[in-house]
Amino acid sequence: MMTDQFDAQWFAHRLGDRTSRGIALETGAMIRSGLLPVGTKLPSVRDLAFTLGISPATVSIAWADLRRHKIIGGRGRNGAWVMGDRFAPRPTRLVNIGNYVPDTLELATASPDRSLLPPLEAALVHGAQAEALNSYERVRILPELEDAVRPSWPYDPGAFLATNGGYNAVYTLLHALVPAGSPVAIEDPTAMRLLDILEDLDVPIIPVACDGHGPLPDALREALKEKPVAFLFQPRVHSVTGSSMTAERLEALGDVLKGSETLIIEDDGVGDISEAARQSLGRRFPDRVIHILSYSKTLGPDLRLAVLSSSARIVEQIQSYRSFSAGWTSRILQAAASWLLQDPSTDEIILRARAIYRERRQAFASELLRRDIRIDTGDGLSVLVPVMSENFALITLASRGIAVHPGSKFSMKPINFIRVATSVLQLPDVDRVAAAIEVAAAVPR
């Protein structure tokens, strides 16, 4: 690792703009040009700040920006160094999934079964006649969509906002509301894409342990000692474990949050595929709850639609940030979703899907139990299965043509589990998959 050549004085001769943004841009340009090769050790924050005559915080912010883009790595006493010359942030957990060979039984992605989704033809015809179609006016939510979602919303919010899916909602609101370097608490385990978003933001992540009823109040109380700007959790069914949060647990979490100023972000990603009732802390903390409901699992992922609610002030902050990019969610898709939510046949389709997903989960759990492997049947589209060795389980299943996710993608700590998408596990395949997992879950020899 190269050090002496690139000391603080070397940087001082080359950095003209000594703002945090200027330092990040000019250092990035030197990395792109090859002037700072991969492996170069950067001067310490304190040394560079002293030499430049600026605050250490200014250098820290610049380094954090480069770290967020995966251009530099390291922190603390060991310092930072140049990792690469690519300036494209990547969702590391998501992009490392891999490509599967033909005929692989893909049980890694917990997506809805496409045959159980409502048809979109009539809804899209309605969407093509949406109010103010093709206007550049930045509409937060179409009135007809708000009218469709409000009656079943779990509390009466100050404002609604349509977004391009649930993860887009989380990504946008975190960028809009979380200051650089501010810690965020999140349930553990959680959705891997939420961890990708937080890691891309380069904020300290505070894991909050869970049990079968949701985040543990004592774990949240401990996390709040670190003054997180936000707490992110799933208020209904957990998209990874399938466990459902009880009303009693939600109230207990509310009691812990009562004495704080932490933003409360509720991410209902599974939506009405869940058999559990909608619930929210919004009725207790309407000024700082942000409640997100995704319609991807119920109406279809290509509608790219979620709705969030919060106070009018917070929704305005999120919408203002969105003005840097799309600005609004397609009126066609909003109107199509509104049509589906008001069509009586949609409820029948969702009820049927719910029953079929339940049947698949229960059949899979029964076959595993026959082999002395116990799991929580849970709710939703996937289950966690305990294994002795995650790597051994993944390799064993792959050799049998079965792809699943390692549990470690969903947690900040090592866990020996695999996540199996039961949503697309057809009943004729249940015995084969359970038999393969019996071998994969055993102690490797």
Contacts in CASP RR format, 6 or more apart in sequence:
PFRMAT RR
TARGET T0000
AUTHOR 0000-0000-0000
METHOD contacts of the structure
MODEL  1
MMTDQFDAQWFAHRLGDRTSRGIALETGAMIRSGLLPVGTKLPSVRDLAF
TLGISPATVSIAWADLRRHKIIGGRGRNGAWVMGDRFAPRPTRLVNIGNY
VPDTLELATASPDRSLLPPLEAALVHGAQAEALNSYERVRILPELEDAVR
PSWPYDPGAFLATNGGYNAVYTLLHALVPAGSPVAIEDPTAMRLLDILED
LDVPIIPVACDGHGPLPDALREALKEKPVAFLFQPRVHSVTGSSMTAERL
EALGDVLKGSETLIIEDDGVGDISEAARQSLGRRFPDRVIHILSYSKTLG
PDLRLAVLSSSARIVEQIQSYRSFSAGWTSRILQAAASWLLQDPSTDEII
LRARAIYRERRQAFASELLRRDIRIDTGDGLSVLVPVMSENFALITLASR
GIAVHPGSKFSMKPINFIRVATSVLQLPDVDRVAAAIEVAAAVPR
1 39 0 8 1.000
1 40 0 8 1.000
1 41 0 8 1.000
1 81 0 8 1.000
2 37 0 8 1.000
2 39 0 8 1.000
2 40 0 8 1.000
2 41 0 8 1.000
3 41 0 8 1.000
6 36 0 8 1.000
6 40 0 8 1.000
6 41 0 8 1.000
6 42 0 8 1.000
6 43 0 8 1.000
7 43 0 8 1.000
7 47 0 8 1.000
8 43 0 8 1.000
8 44 0 8 1.000
8 47 0 8 1.000
8 48 0 8 1.000
8 50 0 8 1.000
8 51 0 8 1.000
8 52 0 8 1.000
9 51 0 8 1.000
11 27 0 8 1.000
11 43 0 8 1.000
11 48 0 8 1.000
11 51 0 8 1.000
11 52 0 8 1.000
12 48 0 8 1.000
12 51 0 8 1.000
12 52 0 8 1.000
14 26 0 8 1.000
14 30 0 8 1.000
15 22 0 8 1.000
15 23 0 8 1.000
15 26 0 8 1.000
15 27 0 8 1.000
15 52 0 8 1.000
16 22 0 8 1.000
16 26 0 8 1.000
17 23 0 8 1.000
17 25 0 8 1.000
17 26 0 8 1.000
18 52 0 8 1.000
18 53 0 8 1.000
18 54 0 8 1.000
18 58 0 8 1.000
19 58 0 8 1.000
20 58 0 8 1.000
20 59 0 8 1.000
20 61 0 8 1.000
20 62 0 8 1.000
20 65 0 8 1.000
21 62 0 8 1.000
21 65 0 8 1.000
22 62 0 8 1.000
23 58 0 8 1.000
23 59 0 8 1.000
23 62 0 8 1.000
24 61 0 8 1.000
24 62 0 8 1.000
24 63 0 8 1.000
24 65 0 8 1.000
24 66 0 8 1.000
27 36 0 8 1.000
27 62 0 8 1.000
27 66 0 8 1.000
28 36 0 8 1.000
28 66 0 8 1.000
28 71 0 8 1.000
28 87 0 8 1.000
30 36 0 8 1.000
31 66 0 8 1.000
31 71 0 8 1.000
31 82 0 8 1.000
31 84 0 8 1.000
31 85 0 8 1.000
32 85 0 8 1.000
32 87 0 8 1.000
34 85 0 8 1.000
36 82 0 8 1.000
37 82 0 8 1.000
38 82 0 8 1.000
38 83 0 8 1.000
38 84 0 8 1.000
38 85 0 8 1.000
39 81 0 8 1.000
39 82 0 8 1.000
39 83 0 8 1.000
40 81 0 8 1.000
40 82 0 8 1.000
41 79 0 8 1.000
41 80 0 8 1.000
41 81 0 8 1.000
42 48 0 8 1.000
42 63 0 8 1.000
42 72 0 8 1.000
42 79 0 8 1.000
42 80 0 8 1.000
42 81 0 8 1.000
42 82 0 8 1.000
43 51 0 8 1.000
44 79 0 8 1.000
45 56 0 8 1.000
45 59 0 8 1.000
45 60 0 8 1.000
45 63 0 8 1.000
46 56 0 8 1.000
48 59 0 8 1.000
49 55 0 8 1.000
49 56 0 8 1.000
49 58 0 8 1.000
49 59 0 8 1.000
52 59 0 8 1.000
61 180 0 8 1.000
63 72 0 8 1.000
63 75 0 8 1.000
63 80 0 8 1.000
64 180 0 8 1.000
64 181 0 8 1.000
64 202 0 8 1.000
65 202 0 8 1.000
66 72 0 8 1.000
67 73 0 8 1.000
67 74 0 8 1.000
67 75 0 8 1.000
67 80 0 8 1.000
67 202 0 8 1.000
68 89 0 8 1.000
68 200 0 8 1.000
68 201 0 8 1.000
68 202 0 8 1.000
69 86 0 8 1.000
69 87 0 8 1.000
69 88 0 8 1.000
69 89 0 8 1.000
70 83 0 8 1.000
70 84 0 8 1.000
70 86 0 8 1.000
70 89 0 8 1.000
70 90 0 8 1.000
71 82 0 8 1.000
71 83 0 8 1.000
71 84 0 8 1.000
71 85 0 8 1.000
71 86 0 8 1.000
71 87 0 8 1.000
72 80 0 8 1.000
72 81 0 8 1.000
72 82 0 8 1.000
72 83 0 8 1.000
73 80 0 8 1.000
73 81 0 8 1.000
73 83 0 8 1.000
74 80 0 8 1.000
74 81 0 8 1.000
89 200 0 8 1.000
91 193 0 8 1.000
91 196 0 8 1.000
91 197 0 8 1.000
91 200 0 8 1.000
92 196 0 8 1.000
92 199 0 8 1.000
93 192 0 8 1.000
93 193 0 8 1.000
93 195 0 8 1.000
93 196 0 8 1.000
93 409 0 8 1.000
94 192 0 8 1.000
94 193 0 8 1.000
94 196 0 8 1.000
97 108 0 8 1.000
97 109 0 8 1.000
97 405 0 8 1.000
100 106 0 8 1.000
100 403 0 8 1.000
101 401 0 8 1.000
103 401 0 8 1.000
104 401 0 8 1.000
104 402 0 8 1.000
104 403 0 8 1.000
105 401 0 8 1.000
105 402 0 8 1.000
105 403 0 8 1.000
105 429 0 8 1.000
105 433 0 8 1.000
106 403 0 8 1.000
106 421 0 8 1.000
106 424 0 8 1.000
107 402 0 8 1.000
107 403 0 8 1.000
107 404 0 8 1.000
107 420 0 8 1.000
107 421 0 8 1.000
107 422 0 8 1.000
107 424 0 8 1.000
107 425 0 8 1.000
107 433 0 8 1.000
108 403 0 8 1.000
108 404 0 8 1.000
108 405 0 8 1.000
108 419 0 8 1.000
108 421 0 8 1.000
109 421 0 8 1.000
109 424 0 8 1.000
110 239 0 8 1.000
110 381 0 8 1.000
110 382 0 8 1.000
110 419 0 8 1.000
110 421 0 8 1.000
110 423 0 8 1.000
111 301 0 8 1.000
111 381 0 8 1.000
111 421 0 8 1.000
111 423 0 8 1.000
111 424 0 8 1.000
112 273 0 8 1.000
112 296 0 8 1.000
112 297 0 8 1.000
112 298 0 8 1.000
112 300 0 8 1.000
112 301 0 8 1.000
112 353 0 8 1.000
112 381 0 8 1.000
112 423 0 8 1.000
113 353 0 8 1.000
113 356 0 8 1.000
113 357 0 8 1.000
113 423 0 8 1.000
113 424 0 8 1.000
116 349 0 8 1.000
116 352 0 8 1.000
116 353 0 8 1.000
116 356 0 8 1.000
116 357 0 8 1.000
117 298 0 8 1.000
117 299 0 8 1.000
117 300 0 8 1.000
117 349 0 8 1.000
117 353 0 8 1.000
118 299 0 8 1.000
118 300 0 8 1.000
118 340 0 8 1.000
118 343 0 8 1.000
118 345 0 8 1.000
118 346 0 8 1.000
118 349 0 8 1.000
118 350 0 8 1.000
120 300 0 8 1.000
120 302 0 8 1.000
120 303 0 8 1.000
120 336 0 8 1.000
120 340 0 8 1.000
122 339 0 8 1.000
122 343 0 8 1.000
123 336 0 8 1.000
123 337 0 8 1.000
123 339 0 8 1.000
123 340 0 8 1.000
123 343 0 8 1.000
124 332 0 8 1.000
124 336 0 8 1.000
126 335 0 8 1.000
126 336 0 8 1.000
126 338 0 8 1.000
126 339 0 8 1.000
127 331 0 8 1.000
127 332 0 8 1.000
127 333 0 8 1.000
127 334 0 8 1.000
127 335 0 8 1.000
127 336 0 8 1.000
127 339 0 8 1.000
128 332 0 8 1.000
129 335 0 8 1.000
130 142 0 8 1.000
130 331 0 8 1.000
130 332 0 8 1.000
130 334 0 8 1.000
130 335 0 8 1.000
131 142 0 8 1.000
131 143 0 8 1.000
131 144 0 8 1.000
131 331 0 8 1.000
131 335 0 8 1.000
132 139 0 8 1.000
132 331 0 8 1.000
133 331 0 8 1.000
133 332 0 8 1.000
135 331 0 8 1.000
137 328 0 8 1.000
138 319 0 8 1.000
138 322 0 8 1.000
138 323 0 8 1.000
138 327 0 8 1.000
138 328 0 8 1.000
139 328 0 8 1.000
139 331 0 8 1.000
140 159 0 8 1.000
140 160 0 8 1.000
140 161 0 8 1.000
140 162 0 8 1.000
140 315 0 8 1.000
140 319 0 8 1.000
140 328 0 8 1.000
141 160 0 8 1.000
141 161 0 8 1.000
141 162 0 8 1.000
141 307 0 8 1.000
141 329 0 8 1.000
141 334 0 8 1.000
142 162 0 8 1.000
142 331 0 8 1.000
142 334 0 8 1.000
142 335 0 8 1.000
142 338 0 8 1.000
144 334 0 8 1.000
144 335 0 8 1.000
144 338 0 8 1.000
145 162 0 8 1.000
145 307 0 8 1.000
145 334 0 8 1.000
145 335 0 8 1.000
145 337 0 8 1.000
145 338 0 8 1.000
145 341 0 8 1.000
146 160 0 8 1.000
147 338 0 8 1.000
148 337 0 8 1.000
148 338 0 8 1.000
148 341 0 8 1.000
148 342 0 8 1.000
149 160 0 8 1.000
149 293 0 8 1.000
149 307 0 8 1.000
149 341 0 8 1.000
150 160 0 8 1.000
152 278 0 8 1.000
153 278 0 8 1.000
153 291 0 8 1.000
153 293 0 8 1.000
153 309 0 8 1.000
154 278 0 8 1.000
154 279 0 8 1.000
154 280 0 8 1.000
154 282 0 8 1.000
154 283 0 8 1.000
154 291 0 8 1.000
155 280 0 8 1.000
155 282 0 8 1.000
155 283 0 8 1.000
155 286 0 8 1.000
155 289 0 8 1.000
155 291 0 8 1.000
155 309 0 8 1.000
156 283 0 8 1.000
156 286 0 8 1.000
157 282 0 8 1.000
157 286 0 8 1.000
157 291 0 8 1.000
157 309 0 8 1.000
157 310 0 8 1.000
157 311 0 8 1.000
158 286 0 8 1.000
158 309 0 8 1.000
158 310 0 8 1.000
158 311 0 8 1.000
158 312 0 8 1.000
158 315 0 8 1.000
159 309 0 8 1.000
159 310 0 8 1.000
159 311 0 8 1.000
159 312 0 8 1.000
159 315 0 8 1.000
159 316 0 8 1.000
160 307 0 8 1.000
160 308 0 8 1.000
160 309 0 8 1.000
160 315 0 8 1.000
161 169 0 8 1.000
161 307 0 8 1.000
161 308 0 8 1.000
161 309 0 8 1.000
161 310 0 8 1.000
161 315 0 8 1.000
161 318 0 8 1.000
161 319 0 8 1.000
162 305 0 8 1.000
162 306 0 8 1.000
162 307 0 8 1.000
162 328 0 8 1.000
162 329 0 8 1.000
162 334 0 8 1.000
163 169 0 8 1.000
163 172 0 8 1.000
163 292 0 8 1.000
163 305 0 8 1.000
163 306 0 8 1.000
163 307 0 8 1.000
163 308 0 8 1.000
163 329 0 8 1.000
164 304 0 8 1.000
164 305 0 8 1.000
164 306 0 8 1.000
164 326 0 8 1.000
164 329 0 8 1.000
165 294 0 8 1.000
165 295 0 8 1.000
165 296 0 8 1.000
165 304 0 8 1.000
165 305 0 8 1.000
165 306 0 8 1.000
166 267 0 8 1.000
166 269 0 8 1.000
166 292 0 8 1.000
166 294 0 8 1.000
166 296 0 8 1.000
166 306 0 8 1.000
167 193 0 8 1.000
167 194 0 8 1.000
167 197 0 8 1.000
168 304 0 8 1.000
168 306 0 8 1.000
169 267 0 8 1.000
169 292 0 8 1.000
169 294 0 8 1.000
169 306 0 8 1.000
169 308 0 8 1.000
170 194 0 8 1.000
170 197 0 8 1.000
170 232 0 8 1.000
170 265 0 8 1.000
170 267 0 8 1.000
170 292 0 8 1.000
171 197 0 8 1.000
172 318 0 8 1.000
172 321 0 8 1.000
172 322 0 8 1.000
173 265 0 8 1.000
173 290 0 8 1.000
173 308 0 8 1.000
173 318 0 8 1.000
174 184 0 8 1.000
174 197 0 8 1.000
174 198 0 8 1.000
174 201 0 8 1.000
174 230 0 8 1.000
175 201 0 8 1.000
175 321 0 8 1.000
176 317 0 8 1.000
176 318 0 8 1.000
176 320 0 8 1.000
176 321 0 8 1.000
176 322 0 8 1.000
177 229 0 8 1.000
177 230 0 8 1.000
177 263 0 8 1.000
177 314 0 8 1.000
177 317 0 8 1.000
177 318 0 8 1.000
178 184 0 8 1.000
178 201 0 8 1.000
178 203 0 8 1.000
178 229 0 8 1.000
178 230 0 8 1.000
179 229 0 8 1.000
180 202 0 8 1.000
180 203 0 8 1.000
181 202 0 8 1.000
181 203 0 8 1.000
181 204 0 8 1.000
182 203 0 8 1.000
182 204 0 8 1.000
182 228 0 8 1.000
182 229 0 8 1.000
183 203 0 8 1.000
183 204 0 8 1.000
183 205 0 8 1.000
183 206 0 8 1.000
183 226 0 8 1.000
183 227 0 8 1.000
183 228 0 8 1.000
183 229 0 8 1.000
184 198 0 8 1.000
184 201 0 8 1.000
184 203 0 8 1.000
184 204 0 8 1.000
184 205 0 8 1.000
184 206 0 8 1.000
184 228 0 8 1.000
184 229 0 8 1.000
184 230 0 8 1.000
184 231 0 8 1.000
184 232 0 8 1.000
185 206 0 8 1.000
185 207 0 8 1.000
185 208 0 8 1.000
185 220 0 8 1.000
185 223 0 8 1.000
185 224 0 8 1.000
185 226 0 8 1.000
185 228 0 8 1.000
185 230 0 8 1.000
185 231 0 8 1.000
185 232 0 8 1.000
185 262 0 8 1.000
186 194 0 8 1.000
186 195 0 8 1.000
186 198 0 8 1.000
186 205 0 8 1.000
186 206 0 8 1.000
186 207 0 8 1.000
186 208 0 8 1.000
186 231 0 8 1.000
186 232 0 8 1.000
186 233 0 8 1.000
187 207 0 8 1.000
187 208 0 8 1.000
187 210 0 8 1.000
187 214 0 8 1.000
187 215 0 8 1.000
187 232 0 8 1.000
187 233 0 8 1.000
187 234 0 8 1.000
187 238 0 8 1.000
188 207 0 8 1.000
188 208 0 8 1.000
188 209 0 8 1.000
188 210 0 8 1.000
188 411 0 8 1.000
188 412 0 8 1.000
188 413 0 8 1.000
189 210 0 8 1.000
189 238 0 8 1.000
189 240 0 8 1.000
189 241 0 8 1.000
189 384 0 8 1.000
189 407 0 8 1.000
189 410 0 8 1.000
189 411 0 8 1.000
189 415 0 8 1.000
190 232 0 8 1.000
190 233 0 8 1.000
190 234 0 8 1.000
190 240 0 8 1.000
190 410 0 8 1.000
190 411 0 8 1.000
191 234 0 8 1.000
191 239 0 8 1.000
191 240 0 8 1.000
191 267 0 8 1.000
191 410 0 8 1.000
192 405 0 8 1.000
192 409 0 8 1.000
192 410 0 8 1.000
194 232 0 8 1.000
194 267 0 8 1.000
195 205 0 8 1.000
195 409 0 8 1.000
195 410 0 8 1.000
195 412 0 8 1.000
198 205 0 8 1.000
199 205 0 8 1.000
204 226 0 8 1.000
205 412 0 8 1.000
206 223 0 8 1.000
206 226 0 8 1.000
206 228 0 8 1.000
207 223 0 8 1.000
207 411 0 8 1.000
207 412 0 8 1.000
207 413 0 8 1.000
208 215 0 8 1.000
208 216 0 8 1.000
208 219 0 8 1.000
208 220 0 8 1.000
208 223 0 8 1.000
208 231 0 8 1.000
208 233 0 8 1.000
209 215 0 8 1.000
209 216 0 8 1.000
209 219 0 8 1.000
210 216 0 8 1.000
210 219 0 8 1.000
210 238 0 8 1.000
210 241 0 8 1.000
210 243 0 8 1.000
212 241 0 8 1.000
212 243 0 8 1.000
212 376 0 8 1.000
213 243 0 8 1.000
213 244 0 8 1.000
213 245 0 8 1.000
213 246 0 8 1.000
213 248 0 8 1.000
213 249 0 8 1.000
214 233 0 8 1.000
214 238 0 8 1.000
214 243 0 8 1.000
214 245 0 8 1.000
214 246 0 8 1.000
214 249 0 8 1.000
215 233 0 8 1.000
215 249 0 8 1.000
215 253 0 8 1.000
217 249 0 8 1.000
217 252 0 8 1.000
217 253 0 8 1.000
217 255 0 8 1.000
217 256 0 8 1.000
220 231 0 8 1.000
220 253 0 8 1.000
220 256 0 8 1.000
220 257 0 8 1.000
221 256 0 8 1.000
223 231 0 8 1.000
224 231 0 8 1.000
224 256 0 8 1.000
224 257 0 8 1.000
224 260 0 8 1.000
224 262 0 8 1.000
228 262 0 8 1.000
229 262 0 8 1.000
229 263 0 8 1.000
230 262 0 8 1.000
230 263 0 8 1.000
230 264 0 8 1.000
230 265 0 8 1.000
231 257 0 8 1.000
231 262 0 8 1.000
231 263 0 8 1.000
231 264 0 8 1.000
231 265 0 8 1.000
232 265 0 8 1.000
232 267 0 8 1.000
233 253 0 8 1.000
233 265 0 8 1.000
233 266 0 8 1.000
233 267 0 8 1.000
234 245 0 8 1.000
234 266 0 8 1.000
234 267 0 8 1.000
234 268 0 8 1.000
234 269 0 8 1.000
234 270 0 8 1.000
235 245 0 8 1.000
235 250 0 8 1.000
235 266 0 8 1.000
235 267 0 8 1.000
235 268 0 8 1.000
235 279 0 8 1.000
235 280 0 8 1.000
235 281 0 8 1.000
235 291 0 8 1.000
236 244 0 8 1.000
236 245 0 8 1.000
236 268 0 8 1.000
236 270 0 8 1.000
236 271 0 8 1.000
236 274 0 8 1.000
236 276 0 8 1.000
236 277 0 8 1.000
236 278 0 8 1.000
236 279 0 8 1.000
237 243 0 8 1.000
237 244 0 8 1.000
237 245 0 8 1.000
237 270 0 8 1.000
237 271 0 8 1.000
237 274 0 8 1.000
237 276 0 8 1.000
237 378 0 8 1.000
237 379 0 8 1.000
237 380 0 8 1.000
238 244 0 8 1.000
238 245 0 8 1.000
239 269 0 8 1.000
239 270 0 8 1.000
239 380 0 8 1.000
239 381 0 8 1.000
239 382 0 8 1.000
240 382 0 8 1.000
240 384 0 8 1.000
240 407 0 8 1.000
240 410 0 8 1.000
240 419 0 8 1.000
241 376 0 8 1.000
241 378 0 8 1.000
241 383 0 8 1.000
241 384 0 8 1.000
242 376 0 8 1.000
242 378 0 8 1.000
242 379 0 8 1.000
242 380 0 8 1.000
242 382 0 8 1.000
242 383 0 8 1.000
242 384 0 8 1.000
243 376 0 8 1.000
243 378 0 8 1.000
243 379 0 8 1.000
244 274 0 8 1.000
244 275 0 8 1.000
244 276 0 8 1.000
244 378 0 8 1.000
244 379 0 8 1.000
245 276 0 8 1.000
245 279 0 8 1.000
247 279 0 8 1.000
250 279 0 8 1.000
250 281 0 8 1.000
253 281 0 8 1.000
254 281 0 8 1.000
254 284 0 8 1.000
254 285 0 8 1.000
257 264 0 8 1.000
257 281 0 8 1.000
257 285 0 8 1.000
258 284 0 8 1.000
261 288 0 8 1.000
262 288 0 8 1.000
263 288 0 8 1.000
263 290 0 8 1.000
264 281 0 8 1.000
264 282 0 8 1.000
264 285 0 8 1.000
264 288 0 8 1.000
264 289 0 8 1.000
264 290 0 8 1.000
265 289 0 8 1.000
265 290 0 8 1.000
265 292 0 8 1.000
266 280 0 8 1.000
266 281 0 8 1.000
266 282 0 8 1.000
266 289 0 8 1.000
266 290 0 8 1.000
266 291 0 8 1.000
266 292 0 8 1.000
267 292 0 8 1.000
268 278 0 8 1.000
268 291 0 8 1.000
268 292 0 8 1.000
268 293 0 8 1.000
268 294 0 8 1.000
269 292 0 8 1.000
269 293 0 8 1.000
269 294 0 8 1.000
269 296 0 8 1.000
269 297 0 8 1.000
269 306 0 8 1.000
270 294 0 8 1.000
270 297 0 8 1.000
270 379 0 8 1.000
270 380 0 8 1.000
270 381 0 8 1.000
271 293 0 8 1.000
271 294 0 8 1.000
271 295 0 8 1.000
271 297 0 8 1.000
271 298 0 8 1.000
272 278 0 8 1.000
272 298 0 8 1.000
272 350 0 8 1.000
272 354 0 8 1.000
273 297 0 8 1.000
273 298 0 8 1.000
273 350 0 8 1.000
273 353 0 8 1.000
273 354 0 8 1.000
273 357 0 8 1.000
273 380 0 8 1.000
273 381 0 8 1.000
274 379 0 8 1.000
274 380 0 8 1.000
275 354 0 8 1.000
275 358 0 8 1.000
275 379 0 8 1.000
276 379 0 8 1.000
278 293 0 8 1.000
280 289 0 8 1.000
280 291 0 8 1.000
281 289 0 8 1.000
282 289 0 8 1.000
282 291 0 8 1.000
286 311 0 8 1.000
287 311 0 8 1.000
287 313 0 8 1.000
287 314 0 8 1.000
288 310 0 8 1.000
288 311 0 8 1.000
288 314 0 8 1.000
289 310 0 8 1.000
290 308 0 8 1.000
290 309 0 8 1.000
290 310 0 8 1.000
290 314 0 8 1.000
291 308 0 8 1.000
291 309 0 8 1.000
291 310 0 8 1.000
292 306 0 8 1.000
292 307 0 8 1.000
292 308 0 8 1.000
293 306 0 8 1.000
293 307 0 8 1.000
293 308 0 8 1.000
294 305 0 8 1.000
294 306 0 8 1.000
295 303 0 8 1.000
295 305 0 8 1.000
295 306 0 8 1.000
295 307 0 8 1.000
295 337 0 8 1.000
296 303 0 8 1.000
296 304 0 8 1.000
296 305 0 8 1.000
296 306 0 8 1.000
297 381 0 8 1.000
298 350 0 8 1.000
298 353 0 8 1.000
299 305 0 8 1.000
299 337 0 8 1.000
299 340 0 8 1.000
299 341 0 8 1.000
299 346 0 8 1.000
303 333 0 8 1.000
303 336 0 8 1.000
303 337 0 8 1.000
304 329 0 8 1.000
304 330 0 8 1.000
304 333 0 8 1.000
305 329 0 8 1.000
305 333 0 8 1.000
305 334 0 8 1.000
305 337 0 8 1.000
308 315 0 8 1.000
308 318 0 8 1.000
309 315 0 8 1.000
310 318 0 8 1.000
319 327 0 8 1.000
322 328 0 8 1.000
340 346 0 8 1.000
357 380 0 8 1.000
357 381 0 8 1.000
357 422 0 8 1.000
357 423 0 8 1.000
358 379 0 8 1.000
359 427 0 8 1.000
360 422 0 8 1.000
360 423 0 8 1.000
360 425 0 8 1.000
360 426 0 8 1.000
360 427 0 8 1.000
360 430 0 8 1.000
361 377 0 8 1.000
361 378 0 8 1.000
361 380 0 8 1.000
361 383 0 8 1.000
361 422 0 8 1.000
362 377 0 8 1.000
363 427 0 8 1.000
363 430 0 8 1.000
364 383 0 8 1.000
364 420 0 8 1.000
364 422 0 8 1.000
364 425 0 8 1.000
364 430 0 8 1.000
364 433 0 8 1.000
364 434 0 8 1.000
365 375 0 8 1.000
365 377 0 8 1.000
365 383 0 8 1.000
367 430 0 8 1.000
367 431 0 8 1.000
367 433 0 8 1.000
367 434 0 8 1.000
368 374 0 8 1.000
368 375 0 8 1.000
368 385 0 8 1.000
368 434 0 8 1.000
368 437 0 8 1.000
368 438 0 8 1.000
370 434 0 8 1.000
371 434 0 8 1.000
371 435 0 8 1.000
371 437 0 8 1.000
371 438 0 8 1.000
373 385 0 8 1.000
373 386 0 8 1.000
373 434 0 8 1.000
373 437 0 8 1.000
373 438 0 8 1.000
373 441 0 8 1.000
375 383 0 8 1.000
375 384 0 8 1.000
375 385 0 8 1.000
375 386 0 8 1.000
376 383 0 8 1.000
376 384 0 8 1.000
377 383 0 8 1.000
380 423 0 8 1.000
381 421 0 8 1.000
381 422 0 8 1.000
381 423 0 8 1.000
382 419 0 8 1.000
382 420 0 8 1.000
382 421 0 8 1.000
382 422 0 8 1.000
382 423 0 8 1.000
383 419 0 8 1.000
383 420 0 8 1.000
383 422 0 8 1.000
384 407 0 8 1.000
384 417 0 8 1.000
384 418 0 8 1.000
384 419 0 8 1.000
384 420 0 8 1.000
385 417 0 8 1.000
385 418 0 8 1.000
385 419 0 8 1.000
385 420 0 8 1.000
385 437 0 8 1.000
385 441 0 8 1.000
386 416 0 8 1.000
386 417 0 8 1.000
386 441 0 8 1.000
387 393 0 8 1.000
387 416 0 8 1.000
387 417 0 8 1.000
387 418 0 8 1.000
387 437 0 8 1.000
387 440 0 8 1.000
387 441 0 8 1.000
388 416 0 8 1.000
388 441 0 8 1.000
388 442 0 8 1.000
388 443 0 8 1.000
388 444 0 8 1.000
389 416 0 8 1.000
389 443 0 8 1.000
389 444 0 8 1.000
390 406 0 8 1.000
390 407 0 8 1.000
390 408 0 8 1.000
390 415 0 8 1.000
390 416 0 8 1.000
390 417 0 8 1.000
390 418 0 8 1.000
391 406 0 8 1.000
392 440 0 8 1.000
392 444 0 8 1.000
393 404 0 8 1.000
393 418 0 8 1.000
393 437 0 8 1.000
393 440 0 8 1.000
393 441 0 8 1.000
394 404 0 8 1.000
394 406 0 8 1.000
394 418 0 8 1.000
394 440 0 8 1.000
396 436 0 8 1.000
396 439 0 8 1.000
396 440 0 8 1.000
397 403 0 8 1.000
397 404 0 8 1.000
397 418 0 8 1.000
397 436 0 8 1.000
397 437 0 8 1.000
397 440 0 8 1.000
400 436 0 8 1.000
402 433 0 8 1.000
402 436 0 8 1.000
404 418 0 8 1.000
404 419 0 8 1.000
404 420 0 8 1.000
404 421 0 8 1.000
405 418 0 8 1.000
405 419 0 8 1.000
406 417 0 8 1.000
406 418 0 8 1.000
406 419 0 8 1.000
407 415 0 8 1.000
407 417 0 8 1.000
407 418 0 8 1.000
407 419 0 8 1.000
408 414 0 8 1.000
408 415 0 8 1.000
409 419 0 8 1.000
410 419 0 8 1.000
418 437 0 8 1.000
418 440 0 8 1.000
420 433 0 8 1.000
420 437 0 8 1.000
425 433 0 8 1.000
END
